[in-house]
Amino acid sequence: MGFIPPKKLEDAQHIAIATCNQMDILLSWNFKHLSNIQKQLSVKIINEKEGYFYPLILTNPMEVVYENE
């Protein structure tokens, strides 16, 4: 793929697991390899090229907003 370094196989596995299981969001504190908009766009392009069209949001826990009921 090229956008995840070969030494970061676990990051690529997390993306693959989230993609194949059609998860809405992949939360991570890893801002360099997972939780950033550029990686999200790269994942979207590659996933669609491979036939996965379910949107996956890569974000960090600070971006998740909880509403009190």
SETOR-477131 format. One line per 4 residues: number of its first residue (from 0); their letters; for each residue x, y, z of N, C-alpha, C. Coordinates in nm, 3 decimals, always signed. Layout:
NUM	A	X/Y/Z/X/Y/Z/X/Y/Z | ...
***
This chain:
0	MGFI	+0.082/-0.118/+0.000/+0.000/+0.000/+0.000/+0.086/+0.125/+0.000 | +0.185/+0.129/+0.088/+0.277/+0.240/+0.086/+0.252/+0.350/+0.187 | +0.130/+0.369/+0.234/+0.107/+0.479/+0.327/+0.123/+0.437/+0.473 | +0.126/+0.308/+0.500/+0.159/+0.257/+0.633/+0.297/+0.192/+0.622
4	PPKK	+0.392/+0.236/+0.703/+0.528/+0.180/+0.694/+0.529/+0.029/+0.721 | +0.616/-0.044/+0.653/+0.623/-0.190/+0.673/+0.646/-0.230/+0.819 | +0.714/-0.148/+0.895/+0.739/-0.181/+1.036/+0.617/-0.160/+1.124 | +0.510/-0.106/+1.069/+0.387/-0.079/+1.144/+0.275/-0.172/+1.098
8	LEDA	+0.306/-0.300/+1.089/+0.210/-0.401/+1.044/+0.083/-0.400/+1.129 | +0.096/-0.376/+1.260/-0.021/-0.375/+1.348/-0.119/-0.265/+1.308 | -0.068/-0.150/+1.265/-0.156/-0.041/+1.221/-0.235/-0.083/+1.097 | -0.167/-0.146/+1.003/-0.235/-0.194/+0.883/-0.338/-0.300/+0.917
12	QHIA	-0.307/-0.386/+1.014/-0.402/-0.489/+1.056/-0.525/-0.426/+1.120 | -0.507/-0.324/+1.201/-0.621/-0.256/+1.262/-0.713/-0.197/+1.156 | -0.656/-0.136/+1.055/-0.735/-0.080/+0.946/-0.809/-0.191/+0.872 | -0.740/-0.300/+0.844/-0.802/-0.411/+0.771/-0.917/-0.473/+0.850
16	IATC	-0.897/-0.493/+0.979/-1.002/-0.551/+1.063/-1.124/-0.459/+1.068 | -1.100/-0.329/+1.087/-1.210/-0.232/+1.091/-1.283/-0.228/+0.957 | -1.209/-0.233/+0.848/-1.269/-0.229/+0.714/-1.354/-0.353/+0.689 | -1.298/-0.470/+0.711/-1.368/-0.595/+0.681/-1.491/-0.615/+0.770
20	NQMD	-1.489/-0.558/+0.889/-1.602/-0.570/+0.981/-1.697/-0.452/+0.973 | -1.678/-0.367/+0.875/-1.762/-0.250/+0.849/-1.784/-0.167/+0.976 | -1.676/-0.140/+1.046/-1.685/-0.054/+1.163/-1.697/+0.090/+1.118 | -1.770/+0.169/+1.195/-1.790/+0.310/+1.160/-1.665/+0.393/+1.187
24	ILLS	-1.600/+0.365/+1.300/-1.489/+0.448/+1.346/-1.376/+0.359/+1.397 | -1.254/+0.400/+1.365/-1.135/+0.340/+1.424/-1.071/+0.448/+1.510 | -1.080/+0.430/+1.643/-1.023/+0.527/+1.737/-0.879/+0.490/+1.768 | -0.793/+0.591/+1.769/-0.653/+0.566/+1.800/-0.587/+0.694/+1.849
28	WNFK	-0.489/+0.678/+1.937/-0.406/+0.790/+1.979/-0.286/+0.803/+1.885 | -0.275/+0.714/+1.788/-0.163/+0.714/+1.694/-0.189/+0.818/+1.584 | -0.148/+0.941/+1.609/-0.173/+1.050/+1.515/-0.089/+1.038/+1.388 | +0.024/+0.973/+1.396/+0.113/+0.965/+1.281/+0.064/+0.866/+1.175
32	HLSN	+0.021/+0.748/+1.217/-0.014/+0.645/+1.120/-0.162/+0.611/+1.109 | -0.243/+0.654/+1.204/-0.384/+0.615/+1.198/-0.479/+0.734/+1.208 | -0.465/+0.811/+1.310/-0.566/+0.911/+1.342/-0.536/+1.047/+1.278 | -0.545/+1.051/+1.145/-0.531/+1.180/+1.077/-0.604/+1.176/+0.944
36	IQKQ	-0.643/+1.292/+0.897/-0.728/+1.302/+0.778/-0.659/+1.250/+0.653 | -0.530/+1.270/+0.639/-0.460/+1.222/+0.520/-0.462/+1.070/+0.512 | -0.442/+1.004/+0.626/-0.451/+0.857/+0.627/-0.593/+0.812/+0.597 | -0.691/+0.883/+0.650/-0.831/+0.848/+0.624/-0.861/+0.854/+0.474
40	LSVK	-0.811/+0.956/+0.407/-0.833/+0.967/+0.262/-0.762/+0.855/+0.187 | -0.641/+0.821/+0.230/-0.567/+0.712/+0.166/-0.639/+0.579/+0.184 | -0.690/+0.556/+0.306/-0.765/+0.433/+0.333/-0.889/+0.426/+0.246 | -0.961/+0.536/+0.234/-1.082/+0.541/+0.152/-1.052/+0.505/+0.007
44	IINE	-0.948/+0.563/-0.048/-0.911/+0.537/-0.188/-0.874/+0.391/-0.208 | -0.791/+0.338/-0.120/-0.747/+0.198/-0.135/-0.863/+0.103/-0.109 | -0.943/+0.129/-0.007/-1.058/+0.042/+0.021/-1.152/+0.037/-0.099 | -1.184/+0.151/-0.157/-1.274/+0.153/-0.272/-1.213/+0.081/-0.392
48	KEGY	-1.084/+0.096/-0.410/-1.015/+0.024/-0.519/-1.026/-0.127/-0.501 | -1.028/-0.170/-0.373/-1.037/-0.313/-0.341/-1.180/-0.362/-0.324 | -1.279/-0.273/-0.344/-1.418/-0.314/-0.340/-1.488/-0.294/-0.207 | -1.425/-0.222/-0.116/-1.486/-0.192/+0.015/-1.534/-0.047/+0.013
52	FYPL	-1.665/-0.029/+0.016/-1.722/+0.104/+0.003/-1.783/+0.157/+0.133 | -1.777/+0.080/+0.240/-1.830/+0.125/+0.369/-1.735/+0.230/+0.425 | -1.786/+0.348/+0.462/-1.696/+0.454/+0.509/-1.634/+0.421/+0.646 | -1.507/+0.445/+0.659/-1.435/+0.424/+0.785/-1.374/+0.557/+0.826
56	ILTN	-1.408/+0.600/+0.946/-1.354/+0.725/+0.999/-1.237/+0.692/+1.090 | -1.122/+0.751/+1.062/-1.005/+0.736/+1.148/-0.996/+0.862/+1.233 | -1.008/+0.845/+1.364/-1.007/+0.962/+1.452/-0.950/+0.925/+1.588 | -0.938/+1.025/+1.673/-0.885/+1.001/+1.807/-0.996/+1.018/+1.911
60	PMEV	-0.977/+0.965/+2.029/-1.082/+0.971/+2.131/-1.124/+1.113/+2.168 | -1.037/+1.210/+2.151/-1.072/+1.348/+2.183/-1.179/+1.404/+2.089 | -1.193/+1.346/+1.972/-1.289/+1.392/+1.873/-1.428/+1.333/+1.892 | -1.438/+1.232/+1.977/-1.566/+1.167/+2.000/-1.643/+1.247/+2.104
64	VYEN	-1.761/+1.286/+2.068/-1.844/+1.368/+2.156/-1.954/+1.281/+2.214 | -1.968/+1.287/+2.345/-2.074/+1.216/+2.412/-2.181/+1.314/+2.456 | -2.305/+1.282/+2.430/-2.414/+1.369/+2.473/-2.477/+1.310/+2.598 | -2.505/+1.394/+2.693/-2.575/+1.351/+2.814/-2.724/+1.349/+2.785
68	E	-2.789/+1.245/+2.829/-2.933/+1.235/+2.808/-3.007/+1.294/+2.923
***
